[in-house]
Amino acid sequence: MKKDIFRNIAIVTAIFMITLSTMLLVNYLEVRNVTPLQSEIASTLKTLNESGAASSSPDLAEQIRELDLLARKAYFVREGHLKAGVYILLAMAGILTLCLRFYFEGTRTLPEEDIAPLDEWLLHSKSRSYVLGLVGALAVVAIVLGFLSGKYYSPGKAVDGVPDTSLISDLPPTGGTVGGKYDEDPEDAPDTLEDGDVDNEEVKDKNEEEGGAKEENASSDSKEAGGEESGEKEEVSYSKVTSNAFRGNTSNGQSSARGIPTAWDLQSGKNILWKIPTPKPGFNSPLINGRRVFFTGADDSERVLYCVDINTGEELWHLSATDIPLSPSVMPAVNPDTGLAASSAATNGKAVAAAFATGDIICADMEGNRLWARNLGVPDNHYGFASSLLTYGDLLFVQYDNDSSPKVMALSMTNGATVWTKERRELATWSSPTLATVGGKAQLLVMGNPHVCALDPLTGETLWSVDCMSGEVGASPCISSSGTVFAASENAKMVAIDPSSGEVLWEGNDYLPEIASPAATKDLVYIATSYGCIAAYSTSTGELIKDHDLGGQFYASPVIVEGKVYMANTDGKVYIFSAGEGFPLIGSIDTGEATFATPAFTDGKIVIRSNDHIYCVSAAQ
Amino acid sequence: MMKGRMDKKTAFSVGRISAAVLSLLLLLSCPALPLGAQSRFPRPDFESGYQYPELSYAVPSETVWGWIDVSVLLLLLCVMTWAVHRKRTRTPIIISSALSVGYFGFFRGGCVCSIGSVQNVALALVDPGYHLPIYVLLFFLLPLVFALFFGRVFCGGVCPFGALQDLVNVKNLRISRPLAKALGVIPWIYLSFTLIYALTRSQFLICRFDPFIGIFRLGGDFGLIVFGVALLILAVFTGRPFCRFLCPYGALLSLVSAVSVKKITITPHKCVNCQLCHSSCPVDALRPPYGNTGREESRTSSVGRVLLYALLIPLLTVGCAFLLRSWAPQMSLANKEVHLLKLVTYSEQHPDGTPTPEVEAFYAQGRTKEELQRSVDKVHSDFRLYGFWGGALIGLVIGLTLLSLTTRRKRPDYEIAQRECVACGRCFRYCPQNMAAAAKPVGSASVPSSTDTSSTPESPSQSI
């Protein structure tokens, strides 16, 4: 009778516990998914608040506070319920255990029959086998784990979710180390070709040799493409070498791409993979990330971020910069040479952001879903806002130079929140920031007028500053493979700076760029001027090594890739120089279309934006 | 057929209730839920220049609590010693277990514990800069001292981990002795790795992989809580799986208790070989009488086997030592400096990626990669050194275990294997001699002797 009571209590308690546990689990799952501060309404309100509307609208601020309070209240109430539930559950578990103990009281385990004589020898013999077996099994497990852990921590594998975005680092040197293979030793570059007769065969052969490795390193986009096309088409692989911003990943005028075509013909279509008309005008440069090519365009009616497929040129999606609080309804007056979409977009592989002359910044995920948008205020800039964006992990750098409130900002790519702001006492510039690593630490190189400076990308703190610029600064800085920073601007001078100390190493003023930014290898720094001259200086001494007067104007910046320097002028001529000793011209292509934007490179492909078209040159054609 | 066994209906009910226990204990992992949710909620996000007031914390009175803990520890050890050696009754042991679970477990959150104190002591031995509080040292020493004099009374009802497993134990399914013997090596391996990681200042493995701490604190790593709950479920059906097959401190205690001054006995009187206690021990520490006549073997063969395994000991010791030394690079990956170097190197090679908080902190501290590399070289060197000695310990234990399995010894009566006995006291109530002694003072003439079996109860179930 007594036992029945305990048994019944145990059963009732068990049923109660199961019910309660289910409720707790549901409650937990609900609480886990609640992110009140990241809801759409909260994000919109926060964006409004950040844009400055809150200060002029107390109601809005009050609304945000109420929402915040409500969200927190709801969260903590639920959490309180969860905790109380767990306490009750534990108490029930105690009761259950007690009941079970009382229930089993007196039913002890006793030998069922006469105990068989013990054969301890047999036991010992068996035990020895078991011990040896277990030790062997443990040793095998340890060896396997050792191998697995070694593989897990291998440098080529992403650690803790850090995305692997390129095969070879595109970051400028770390205190003298070299980013790209050919930067370090231009002699390793494919042999130079005859002027005007650029042959692709050798590059093709090299690509074929490296084919296996390339396939292994194909980006995740390959799976994506295969999945989307559900077997109708062959799976397409995409290079991991990205061009995530203006002039490459770090805006330094370098790319680690391989197998770059050196000949094409826009008219006949030779080596042209695809060609599409530019949907809307803009001088910004295209970006490449996996299968996606990004660029922007704007006119008085609309400002748009475009994404097209790198293999077909087909539009994957586009996103208009609309419904942005405080965005001006009337377009600001800008110089026709600048336009409304001079700033190149930037991506970190998870999201892509674009800026326009209206001060609008929009950010979308890689599928074109808008993540956030905000207006920084129309820049007080007499030519128009032209600084390109740059990403560093989750940070998006905006060199928001203008005459009234110049500043550099770091925004979160995730939600657009301002991470830091660096107010500057500079005149307006049209330059873009560059990322470099100096002594193992990242620096954000920023041109100004009159200061060239380096900021800590994580905090915005000034690391060094050099007073050396004047006039209208349009070019961006660069850093050589040997770790020297170069800043140059027409009507000012060219300055070589030691980024570890901010010390000026040498100065020069033979050839100075107006719009195109310099690029540098370990030994040479290349300048492209707006009066058609290009020049190579020694990075260590500043000595002019060679100059070429090619005519036309260079607005697009030179890019060093695969041991060559690619430069496009406004007449549509693309010049290819060897980045090696002597700086010889090894080829040129007359595209016939005026080109202002800097080309973007990935393995085997160049994406070029001309005035009228965007096209992809591919070695495979 | 023995009396006192359950009938079919009861067995069916027991099965159902056992199944319920199984599923419910799984659901006990719910305590992990609130903590996991809590950490995701940020503090108010003011972006209007609002300055947070500086946080101030009350100075914790940990020292006071530490001494209170030591006092409770000492008190419970004394109670256990009295209960196991003097009274030979389980009731005070249950009370002590409940107090231990309540106080050391739920109230103090399972810290400080004697099991984890092994790491503190080890670290203090090699790091002069590491402050080892006296009460932590006492937590390490007191159970060992008591084990030296009285056996594993600490395990019986003072250790909250053991006590928790003991309190939920309902059934006593036996694990085959050879398997238990083999699994008994694991605590030593765990102890070796614990020492290696503590001595290299890498990690406190015991704390990190503590299966019960999440239950005591009503939150923590979900996987570990599930592991802890799984151990408790096992503990429902078989005695103390954690203590027997995992606990590194238990390994030390078993070593000391083997030479304890006062051995734990079921009864102070002569064993009458009634066999009632045979199945009572949840950790299978009761050894039945053995006449050593099961298998006859030539003396030469026996001696040869002993010599073979004796020779294996140095081989195993040196082999394991070098094996573990060679795994130093893999083992060192768990060291934070080594991990940081990997992250920094990776971050430098992949500047486009998101820098991890560790990398950001590294640069914010103004540290250089060269300095980090030097630190990592030192860590590798330490891992090689302590890996060698840790491996030697593992090899030695395996060798000695194998050697112990080559000898044989006569046992005229039921005996307690002191190394394995956790002093839970379950056997006390099975022994008619002990029950009789409990009813009458020790030394009473009416206590049955081994030759006087007339007072042995006819029905064991009635006698207990």
Interface residues (C-beta under 8 A of the other chain):
Chain A: K3 R7 A10 I11 A14 M17 I18 S21 L24 L25 Y28 V31 R32 T35 L37 K46 N49 E50 A54 D68 R72 Y75 E79 L82 K83 G85 V86 Y87 L89 L90 A93 L96 T97 L100 R101 Y103 F104 G106 T107 R108 T109 L110 P111 E112 E113 I115 P117 L118 D119 E120 W121 L122 L123 H124 S125 K126 S127 R128 S129 Y130 V131 L132 G133 L134 V135 L138 A139 A142 L145 G146 S149 G150 Y153 P155 A158 V159 D160 G161 V162 P163 D164 T165 S166 S169 D170 L171 T174 T242 N244 N249 T250 N348 G349 T391 Y392 G393 D394 A417 T418 L435 T437 G439 G440 K441 A442 L458
Chain B: M1 M2 G4 R5 M6 T10 S13 V14 R16 I17 A20 V21 S23 L24 L25 L27 L28 C30 P31 L33 P34 G36 A37 Q38 R40 F41 P42 P44 D45 E47 S48 L167 V168 V170 K171 N172 R177 P178 L179 K181 A182 L183 V185 I186 I189 L218 Q275 L276 H278 S279 S280 P288 P289 Y290 G291 N292 G294 R295 E297 L323 W327 P329 Q330 L333 K342 L343 V344 T345 Y346 S347 E348 Q349 H350 P351 D352 G353 T354 P355 T356 E360 Y363 A364 T368 K369 I398 T401 L402 L405 T406 R408 Y430 P460 S461 I464
